[in-house]
Amino acid sequence: MKKLDTGEKSTWCPGCPNSLILEGVKQALAKRTNVAIVSGIGCHAKIFDYLNLPGLNSIHGRVLPTCLGLKIGNPNLNVVGFSGDGDAYQEGISHLVHAARYNSDFKYLVHNNQVFALTVGQPTATTEIGFKDKTTMPFGSKIVPLNPIKLMLACGASFVARVFADIKQVRWILNEAFKHKGFAFVEIIQPCITFHPDTGYKEKTYSLEKTGHNKRDLKAAFRKADEFDYNTVKKIPLGIFYQEKRETFEEKYPQLVKLKKKEISWRNIKR
Ligand code: SF4
């Protein structure tokens, strides 16, 4: 665990749930080797400064192609990408659609706090109708929020999950994501205590695993995804909505299969 510390002083607001995500991630990564991380731009991206791991603090919305690039460069890397909701669902949404289709074997954690927090709280694709900030005054946001879980199910993602920003939940889901071969999409509900506080979200959460939800049933996954409406916030299911075994991007191409087995290296691939 200590080896994962960079010693950098945290600049997240005191009490920001990003610190809990960081701790959960550290616990899940403590015994893993060959890990590389990628972050985008936003409050979430500071996690890159606090994890003593190689990787790239990439540009806004481009976490996913950067993860894919790392996997193509070295299919044996355990790649973890981090985005915020602005990064994933706004700037990077086209990459998200295709990452689900490509099914490259990396893990993607979206810190969803429903605002562009680093730039002081403008609405994102998951902000509820009526949310007010300086850019939406006096009427508040009028745009219908996106349902990222439904989007990922519709795009064919092979692992779709949601947890709350809680150390144990983050550790558990990242371990589950690593057991999965393929693209693992994990949304983390991470209230922004400064610009979008948790107004009773945690009390509305429940575990899909405890209700006997069948994670192989796509239709049931869609029904569960519909339960969390950002405008009304009545129920928030947490856990694995859907998981299926599917050929990964790295298994589709003979060069990548050979690279993975270390039978060839990029130096001797004939172009
Ligand atoms: Fe966390 Fe919000 Fe502060 Fe950013 S602005 S560090 S998300 S509490």
Residues whose N, C-alpha, C, O or C-beta is under 5 A from the ligand:
A	BS01	SF4	W12 C13 C16 C43 A117 C192 I193 T194 F195
